[in-house]
């Protein structure tokens, strides 16, 4: 039943009509005020998904406001979702124009309704499935897949995985070069709440194959070895493309106190013709530590010949023929599985680790804007 209207003057129509869509605080309500073809609309500013500010979105041809975070759409006047999702609606407020002023009735909004959306499979609890230890290898080198070349980092990764199998572990190799996945599009830069777990891109784009990395790191592996070449003093571009897409897993720690990576081990293989091994390994260690991984003693092996060695064909030959590097990779796998085995055993008696570390804390209370 309609209540006594509470018409609030929100401004001059001529002024407000200059913006197709804008956020507005009207007493206790946050609204998205829109204008097109002589008609104003007012709906709640908070998106049904994870709270994006609809008033900062854009108006499409059909009269839907597109949320600036992940693109959910709501009719600018009725608040209803786009076709097929009409029941997923945000509150809509009556609006009228009198004597050149826009008035919004705060007392009679329609009801917000959220249509259940099937959760993404990556939303499930990260519980370790029983079975032998599992060692994953992630190759990050870039090459022409149709005409592959010898890669020193891949070669040593294969040595490590072969040792894992010899030690009785299941192994899996992910070759980033073979996956089609989008670069991170900066949802975190829109808002702390816009960078979601599972990744916003993964939820929106079923063709994106980064889910294979998430599945492996979060659910499958007890230990992971990441191998990279050195490119101009840094890890490979594919490594960074993967790492940026893993930001959502790190954010989930501080936002939801949810540690996706628990009792898992990471180690690294770094191979370059020239130098900067410590910086590359340090950067990798730092990021994987923030995800919650633990490290064996001596968590990386590496090889380079130094700044003045540009004879890469010799470097390739050296890595390919080096018995000690192959043994080093195998020993790295052994250290990983040794620690992983202890962690898997301890899991049964240890309570879950809650978030820790400076970056793993919730953001300060006064900075928090709860979208609900
Ligand atoms: S689409 Fe609006 S918050 Fe995600």
Boltz pocket constraint, residues with backbone or C-beta under 6 A from the ligand:
constraints:
  - pocket:
      binder: B
      contacts: [[A, 47], [A, 48], [A, 49], [A, 50], [A, 51], [A, 52], [A, 53], [A, 67], [A, 68], [A, 69], [A, 70], [A, 71], [A, 72]]
      max_distance: 6.0
